[in-house]
Amino acid sequence: MTHTLTTKVVRGGLPAVAALLLVGAAPARATVPESRVSDWLYLTVTRGEGGSGDTRGTLLLCDPPQGHGRAVEACAQLDSVAGDISRLPLKHAYCPMVHAPVTVHARGQWRGQAVDHRQTFGNACETEARTGAVFALDG
């Protein structure tokens, strides 16, 4: 008798469990505002020649600023040039004439526009003078 009762309970409960699993398997709707999705860049800095050197990378998000040691400053600088890294103002600096190449790369999107920027500089000083806080991944 106990066996029959258990079988009836299990048979009666299976459709309910299956229905719950199907509801849980339905795709979730995005609840992230569009502005949060549109401003993100994956930034990398490679030291050395030919991509064989040390590479560091981070994801920069700007609403709210996060994921980068100087995210607030980097996002403000990018806002000032509408996300066009090549338009960042040159910072006055005295850089040594030491050949220690640094290649920076940014890919992602800014205000709904695709970004893919790559540039090589003579050394880290030149990189910071030209790109400000954006590629300052060391903090």
BAKE-940718 format. One record per residue: residue number from 0; x, y, z of N, C-alpha, C in turn; residue in one letter. Coordinates in nm, 2 decimals. Each point is the difference from the previous one (the first is absolute). Example, Ala and Ser with C-alpha at 12.3 -4.5 7.8 and 13.67 -1.06 7.14 Angstrom:
// BAKE-940718
miza | nu | nv | nw | cau | cav | caw | cu | cv | cw | lumvo
0 | 1.32 | -0.57 | 0.78 | -0.09 | 0.12 | 0.00 | 0.09 | 0.12 | 0.00 | a;
1 | -0.04 | 0.11 | -0.07 | 0.09 | 0.11 | 0.00 | -0.08 | 0.11 | 0.08 | s;
//
This chain:
// BAKE-940718
miza | nu | nv | nw | cau | cav | caw | cu | cv | cw | lumvo
0 | 0.08 | -0.12 | 0.00 | -0.08 | 0.12 | 0.00 | 0.09 | 0.13 | 0.00 | m;
1 | 0.10 | 0.00 | 0.08 | 0.09 | 0.11 | 0.00 | 0.06 | 0.02 | -0.13 | t;
2 | 0.04 | -0.11 | -0.07 | 0.06 | 0.01 | -0.13 | -0.10 | 0.07 | -0.10 | h;
3 | -0.12 | -0.04 | 0.00 | -0.10 | 0.06 | -0.09 | -0.02 | 0.15 | 0.03 | t;
4 | -0.01 | 0.03 | 0.13 | -0.01 | 0.14 | 0.03 | 0.11 | 0.09 | -0.04 | l;
5 | 0.13 | -0.05 | 0.02 | 0.12 | 0.07 | -0.05 | 0.00 | 0.01 | -0.15 | t;
6 | -0.04 | -0.10 | -0.07 | -0.01 | 0.00 | -0.14 | -0.10 | 0.11 | -0.05 | t;
7 | -0.11 | 0.01 | 0.06 | -0.10 | 0.09 | -0.03 | 0.04 | 0.15 | 0.02 | k;
8 | 0.07 | 0.02 | 0.11 | 0.06 | 0.13 | 0.04 | 0.10 | 0.04 | -0.10 | v;
9 | 0.09 | -0.10 | -0.04 | 0.11 | 0.03 | -0.09 | -0.06 | 0.03 | -0.14 | v;
10 | -0.10 | -0.08 | -0.05 | -0.06 | 0.02 | -0.13 | -0.07 | 0.13 | 0.00 | r;
11 | -0.07 | 0.04 | 0.11 | -0.07 | 0.12 | 0.00 | 0.09 | 0.12 | 0.01 | g;
12 | 0.12 | -0.01 | 0.06 | 0.09 | 0.11 | 0.01 | 0.09 | 0.02 | -0.12 | g;
13 | 0.02 | -0.10 | -0.08 | 0.09 | 0.01 | -0.11 | -0.05 | 0.11 | -0.10 | l;
14 | -0.12 | 0.01 | -0.04 | -0.04 | 0.11 | -0.09 | 0.02 | 0.14 | 0.06 | p;
15 | -0.02 | 0.01 | 0.13 | 0.03 | 0.13 | 0.06 | 0.14 | 0.04 | 0.00 | a;
16 | 0.09 | -0.10 | 0.03 | 0.14 | 0.02 | 0.00 | 0.05 | 0.03 | -0.15 | v;
17 | -0.05 | -0.07 | -0.09 | 0.04 | 0.02 | -0.14 | -0.05 | 0.14 | -0.05 | a;
18 | -0.11 | 0.05 | 0.04 | -0.05 | 0.13 | -0.03 | 0.09 | 0.11 | 0.06 | a;
19 | 0.04 | -0.02 | 0.12 | 0.09 | 0.09 | 0.07 | 0.14 | 0.01 | -0.07 | l;
20 | 0.05 | -0.12 | -0.04 | 0.12 | 0.00 | -0.08 | -0.01 | 0.07 | -0.13 | l;
21 | -0.11 | -0.02 | -0.07 | -0.01 | 0.07 | -0.13 | -0.01 | 0.15 | 0.02 | l;
22 | -0.07 | 0.05 | 0.11 | -0.01 | 0.14 | 0.02 | 0.14 | 0.06 | 0.03 | v;
23 | 0.08 | -0.08 | 0.08 | 0.13 | 0.05 | 0.04 | 0.10 | 0.00 | -0.12 | g;
24 | -0.03 | -0.08 | -0.10 | 0.08 | -0.01 | -0.12 | -0.03 | 0.11 | -0.10 | a;
25 | -0.10 | 0.07 | 0.02 | -0.04 | 0.11 | -0.10 | 0.11 | 0.11 | 0.01 | a;
26 | 0.03 | 0.06 | -0.11 | 0.11 | 0.10 | -0.01 | -0.04 | 0.12 | 0.09 | p;
27 | 0.10 | 0.05 | 0.07 | -0.03 | 0.12 | 0.09 | 0.01 | 0.12 | -0.09 | a;
28 | -0.08 | 0.10 | 0.03 | 0.00 | 0.13 | -0.07 | 0.11 | 0.09 | 0.06 | r;
29 | 0.07 | 0.07 | -0.08 | 0.10 | 0.09 | 0.04 | -0.06 | 0.12 | 0.08 | a;
30 | 0.05 | 0.02 | 0.12 | -0.05 | 0.11 | 0.08 | 0.11 | 0.11 | 0.01 | t;
31 | 0.11 | -0.01 | -0.07 | 0.11 | 0.10 | 0.01 | -0.04 | 0.11 | -0.10 | v;
32 | 0.00 | 0.13 | 0.05 | -0.02 | 0.11 | -0.08 | 0.09 | 0.00 | -0.12 | p;
33 | -0.04 | 0.05 | -0.11 | 0.08 | 0.01 | -0.13 | 0.13 | 0.08 | 0.03 | e;
34 | -0.01 | 0.10 | 0.08 | 0.12 | 0.09 | 0.02 | 0.12 | -0.08 | 0.06 | s;
35 | -0.03 | -0.10 | 0.08 | 0.10 | -0.08 | 0.07 | 0.07 | -0.09 | -0.11 | r;
36 | -0.08 | -0.05 | -0.09 | 0.05 | -0.09 | -0.10 | 0.09 | 0.08 | -0.11 | v;
37 | -0.03 | 0.12 | -0.02 | 0.07 | 0.07 | -0.12 | 0.14 | 0.05 | 0.03 | s;
38 | 0.04 | 0.02 | 0.12 | 0.13 | 0.05 | 0.04 | 0.09 | -0.10 | 0.06 | d;
39 | 0.07 | -0.08 | -0.08 | 0.09 | -0.10 | 0.06 | 0.12 | -0.01 | -0.10 | w;
40 | 0.12 | -0.02 | 0.06 | 0.12 | -0.02 | -0.08 | 0.08 | -0.11 | 0.06 | l;
41 | 0.05 | -0.09 | -0.07 | 0.10 | -0.09 | 0.05 | 0.14 | 0.05 | -0.04 | y;
42 | 0.08 | 0.04 | 0.09 | 0.12 | 0.07 | -0.02 | 0.12 | -0.10 | 0.03 | l;
43 | 0.10 | 0.00 | -0.09 | 0.12 | -0.08 | 0.02 | 0.12 | 0.09 | -0.02 | t;
44 | 0.11 | -0.03 | 0.07 | 0.13 | 0.07 | -0.01 | 0.10 | -0.11 | -0.01 | v;
45 | 0.08 | 0.00 | -0.11 | 0.10 | -0.10 | -0.02 | 0.14 | 0.07 | 0.00 | t;
46 | 0.08 | -0.04 | 0.08 | 0.14 | 0.06 | 0.01 | 0.09 | -0.10 | -0.08 | r;
47 | 0.09 | 0.06 | -0.08 | 0.09 | -0.08 | -0.08 | -0.03 | 0.00 | -0.15 | g;
48 | 0.08 | -0.06 | -0.08 | -0.02 | 0.00 | -0.14 | -0.07 | -0.12 | -0.06 | e;
49 | -0.08 | 0.03 | -0.10 | -0.07 | -0.11 | -0.07 | -0.10 | -0.08 | 0.08 | g;
50 | -0.06 | 0.06 | 0.10 | -0.10 | -0.07 | 0.08 | 0.06 | -0.11 | 0.09 | g;
51 | 0.13 | -0.02 | 0.01 | 0.06 | -0.11 | 0.07 | 0.02 | 0.04 | 0.15 | s;
52 | -0.03 | 0.13 | 0.03 | 0.03 | 0.04 | 0.14 | -0.12 | -0.02 | 0.10 | g;
53 | 0.01 | 0.06 | 0.11 | -0.10 | -0.01 | 0.11 | -0.12 | 0.07 | -0.04 | d;
54 | -0.12 | -0.06 | 0.00 | -0.13 | 0.06 | -0.03 | -0.08 | 0.00 | 0.12 | t;
55 | -0.06 | 0.12 | 0.03 | -0.10 | 0.02 | 0.10 | -0.13 | 0.05 | -0.06 | r;
56 | -0.11 | -0.04 | 0.06 | -0.13 | 0.05 | -0.05 | -0.10 | 0.01 | 0.11 | g;
57 | -0.10 | 0.08 | -0.04 | -0.12 | 0.02 | 0.10 | -0.12 | 0.05 | -0.08 | t;
58 | -0.11 | -0.02 | 0.06 | -0.13 | 0.04 | -0.06 | -0.03 | 0.14 | 0.07 | l;
59 | -0.02 | 0.10 | -0.08 | -0.04 | 0.13 | 0.05 | -0.15 | 0.02 | -0.02 | l;
60 | -0.07 | 0.02 | 0.10 | -0.14 | 0.03 | -0.01 | -0.02 | 0.14 | 0.06 | l;
61 | -0.09 | 0.08 | -0.06 | -0.01 | 0.14 | 0.04 | -0.14 | 0.04 | 0.05 | c;
62 | -0.09 | -0.09 | 0.03 | -0.13 | 0.04 | 0.06 | -0.04 | -0.10 | 0.10 | d;
63 | 0.05 | 0.01 | 0.12 | 0.10 | 0.08 | 0.06 | 0.14 | -0.04 | -0.03 | p;
64 | 0.10 | 0.09 | 0.01 | 0.14 | -0.03 | -0.03 | 0.05 | -0.12 | 0.09 | p;
65 | 0.05 | -0.10 | -0.07 | 0.05 | -0.11 | 0.08 | 0.09 | -0.09 | -0.09 | q;
66 | 0.07 | -0.09 | 0.06 | 0.08 | -0.10 | -0.07 | 0.14 | 0.05 | -0.04 | g;
67 | 0.04 | 0.12 | 0.04 | 0.12 | 0.06 | -0.04 | 0.05 | 0.08 | 0.12 | h;
68 | 0.13 | 0.00 | 0.03 | 0.05 | 0.07 | 0.12 | -0.03 | 0.15 | 0.00 | g;
69 | -0.01 | 0.06 | -0.12 | -0.03 | 0.14 | -0.01 | -0.12 | 0.02 | -0.09 | r;
70 | -0.10 | -0.08 | 0.03 | -0.12 | 0.00 | -0.08 | -0.07 | 0.13 | -0.01 | a;
71 | -0.02 | 0.07 | 0.11 | -0.07 | 0.13 | 0.00 | 0.07 | 0.10 | -0.10 | v;
72 | 0.14 | 0.01 | 0.02 | 0.08 | 0.09 | -0.09 | -0.01 | -0.04 | -0.14 | e;
73 | 0.02 | -0.13 | -0.03 | 0.00 | -0.06 | -0.13 | -0.13 | 0.03 | -0.07 | a;
74 | -0.11 | -0.03 | 0.07 | -0.14 | 0.03 | -0.06 | -0.02 | 0.14 | -0.03 | c;
75 | 0.05 | 0.09 | 0.09 | -0.02 | 0.15 | -0.03 | 0.08 | 0.04 | -0.12 | a;
76 | 0.12 | -0.05 | -0.01 | 0.08 | 0.03 | -0.12 | -0.06 | -0.05 | -0.13 | q;
77 | -0.05 | -0.12 | 0.01 | -0.07 | -0.05 | -0.12 | -0.13 | 0.07 | -0.04 | l;
78 | -0.07 | 0.04 | 0.11 | -0.12 | 0.09 | -0.03 | 0.04 | 0.13 | -0.07 | d;
79 | 0.11 | 0.06 | 0.04 | 0.04 | 0.13 | -0.05 | 0.03 | -0.01 | -0.15 | s;
80 | 0.03 | -0.12 | -0.05 | 0.03 | -0.02 | -0.15 | -0.10 | -0.09 | -0.07 | v;
81 | -0.11 | -0.02 | 0.06 | -0.11 | -0.09 | -0.05 | 0.05 | -0.14 | -0.03 | a;
82 | 0.09 | -0.05 | 0.08 | 0.05 | -0.13 | -0.01 | 0.11 | -0.02 | -0.11 | g;
83 | 0.04 | 0.10 | -0.07 | 0.10 | 0.00 | -0.10 | 0.14 | 0.01 | 0.06 | d;
84 | 0.07 | -0.11 | 0.03 | 0.12 | 0.00 | 0.07 | 0.11 | 0.08 | -0.07 | i;
85 | 0.00 | 0.00 | -0.13 | 0.09 | 0.08 | -0.08 | -0.01 | 0.15 | 0.02 | s;
86 | -0.11 | 0.05 | 0.06 | -0.02 | 0.14 | 0.02 | 0.04 | 0.04 | 0.14 | r;
87 | 0.04 | -0.09 | 0.09 | 0.04 | 0.04 | 0.13 | 0.11 | 0.10 | 0.00 | l;
88 | -0.01 | 0.10 | 0.08 | 0.10 | 0.11 | -0.01 | 0.14 | -0.05 | 0.05 | p;
89 | 0.10 | 0.05 | -0.06 | 0.14 | -0.03 | 0.03 | 0.03 | 0.07 | 0.14 | l;
90 | 0.05 | -0.08 | 0.09 | 0.04 | 0.05 | 0.13 | 0.15 | 0.04 | -0.01 | k;
91 | 0.03 | 0.12 | 0.05 | 0.14 | 0.05 | 0.00 | 0.08 | -0.09 | 0.09 | h;
92 | 0.11 | -0.06 | -0.05 | 0.08 | -0.09 | 0.08 | 0.14 | 0.00 | -0.06 | a;
93 | 0.10 | -0.02 | 0.08 | 0.14 | -0.03 | -0.04 | 0.03 | -0.14 | 0.00 | y;
94 | 0.00 | -0.07 | -0.11 | 0.02 | -0.14 | 0.00 | 0.14 | -0.04 | -0.05 | c;
95 | 0.06 | -0.10 | 0.06 | 0.14 | -0.04 | -0.04 | -0.01 | -0.06 | -0.14 | p;
96 | 0.12 | 0.02 | -0.07 | 0.01 | -0.06 | -0.13 | 0.05 | -0.14 | 0.01 | m;
97 | -0.08 | -0.09 | 0.07 | 0.03 | -0.14 | 0.02 | -0.09 | -0.08 | -0.09 | v;
98 | 0.05 | -0.09 | -0.08 | -0.09 | -0.08 | -0.08 | -0.04 | -0.12 | 0.08 | h;
99 | -0.13 | 0.00 | 0.04 | -0.06 | -0.11 | 0.08 | -0.15 | 0.00 | -0.04 | a;
100 | -0.03 | -0.05 | -0.12 | -0.13 | 0.01 | -0.07 | -0.12 | -0.05 | 0.09 | p;
101 | -0.11 | 0.08 | -0.01 | -0.12 | -0.04 | 0.07 | -0.11 | 0.01 | -0.11 | v;
102 | -0.08 | -0.11 | -0.01 | -0.11 | 0.00 | -0.10 | -0.13 | 0.00 | 0.09 | t;
103 | -0.09 | 0.09 | -0.03 | -0.13 | 0.00 | 0.06 | -0.11 | -0.04 | -0.09 | v;
104 | -0.10 | -0.06 | 0.05 | -0.11 | -0.04 | -0.08 | -0.13 | 0.01 | 0.08 | h;
105 | -0.10 | 0.06 | -0.06 | -0.13 | 0.02 | 0.06 | -0.10 | -0.05 | -0.10 | a;
106 | -0.09 | -0.09 | 0.05 | -0.11 | -0.04 | -0.09 | -0.13 | -0.01 | 0.09 | r;
107 | -0.11 | 0.03 | -0.06 | -0.13 | 0.00 | 0.07 | -0.09 | 0.10 | -0.07 | g;
108 | -0.08 | 0.07 | 0.08 | -0.09 | 0.10 | -0.05 | -0.02 | 0.11 | 0.09 | q;
109 | -0.02 | 0.12 | -0.06 | -0.02 | 0.12 | 0.07 | -0.11 | 0.08 | -0.06 | w;
110 | -0.10 | 0.02 | 0.08 | -0.13 | 0.07 | -0.04 | -0.06 | -0.07 | -0.12 | r;
111 | 0.01 | -0.13 | 0.00 | -0.06 | -0.08 | -0.11 | 0.09 | -0.02 | -0.12 | g;
112 | 0.12 | 0.07 | -0.01 | 0.09 | -0.01 | -0.11 | 0.11 | -0.10 | 0.03 | q;
113 | 0.04 | -0.08 | -0.10 | 0.11 | -0.10 | 0.02 | 0.13 | 0.08 | 0.02 | a;
114 | 0.08 | -0.05 | 0.08 | 0.14 | 0.05 | 0.02 | 0.10 | -0.11 | -0.02 | v;
115 | 0.10 | 0.03 | -0.08 | 0.11 | -0.09 | -0.02 | 0.12 | 0.08 | -0.02 | d;
116 | 0.08 | 0.03 | 0.10 | 0.11 | 0.09 | -0.01 | 0.13 | -0.07 | 0.04 | h;
117 | 0.10 | 0.00 | -0.08 | 0.13 | -0.06 | 0.03 | 0.11 | 0.10 | -0.04 | r;
118 | 0.10 | 0.02 | 0.09 | 0.11 | 0.09 | -0.02 | 0.12 | -0.04 | 0.07 | q;
119 | 0.12 | 0.02 | -0.06 | 0.12 | -0.03 | 0.07 | 0.08 | 0.13 | 0.03 | t;
120 | 0.05 | 0.01 | 0.12 | 0.08 | 0.11 | 0.04 | 0.14 | -0.04 | 0.04 | f;
121 | 0.10 | 0.09 | 0.00 | 0.14 | -0.03 | 0.03 | 0.02 | -0.05 | 0.13 | g;
122 | -0.07 | 0.04 | 0.10 | 0.01 | -0.04 | 0.14 | -0.12 | 0.03 | 0.08 | n;
123 | 0.00 | -0.04 | 0.13 | -0.12 | 0.02 | 0.09 | -0.03 | 0.15 | 0.02 | a;
124 | 0.11 | 0.08 | 0.01 | -0.02 | 0.15 | 0.02 | -0.08 | 0.06 | -0.11 | c;
125 | 0.04 | -0.04 | -0.13 | -0.07 | 0.05 | -0.11 | -0.15 | -0.04 | -0.01 | e;
126 | -0.02 | -0.13 | 0.05 | -0.13 | -0.06 | 0.00 | -0.09 | 0.09 | 0.09 | t;
127 | 0.05 | 0.02 | 0.12 | -0.09 | 0.08 | 0.10 | -0.02 | 0.14 | -0.05 | e;
128 | 0.11 | 0.06 | -0.06 | -0.01 | 0.14 | -0.04 | -0.11 | 0.01 | -0.11 | a;
129 | -0.01 | -0.10 | -0.08 | -0.10 | 0.00 | -0.12 | -0.14 | -0.05 | 0.04 | r;
130 | -0.01 | -0.09 | 0.09 | -0.13 | -0.07 | 0.03 | -0.05 | 0.03 | 0.14 | t;
131 | 0.07 | 0.07 | 0.08 | -0.05 | 0.04 | 0.13 | -0.02 | -0.12 | 0.09 | g;
132 | -0.11 | 0.00 | 0.07 | -0.04 | -0.11 | 0.09 | -0.05 | -0.12 | -0.06 | a;
133 | -0.04 | 0.01 | -0.13 | -0.07 | -0.11 | -0.07 | 0.08 | -0.13 | 0.01 | v;
134 | 0.13 | 0.00 | -0.04 | 0.08 | -0.12 | 0.00 | 0.09 | -0.01 | 0.12 | f;
135 | -0.03 | 0.08 | 0.11 | 0.08 | -0.01 | 0.12 | -0.05 | -0.12 | 0.08 | a;
136 | 0.04 | -0.12 | -0.04 | -0.06 | -0.12 | 0.07 | 0.08 | -0.04 | 0.12 | l;
137 | 0.11 | 0.07 | 0.03 | 0.08 | -0.03 | 0.12 | -0.06 | 0.07 | 0.12 | d;
138 | -0.10 | 0.07 | -0.02 | -0.06 | 0.07 | 0.12 | 0.01 | 0.15 | -0.01 | g;
//
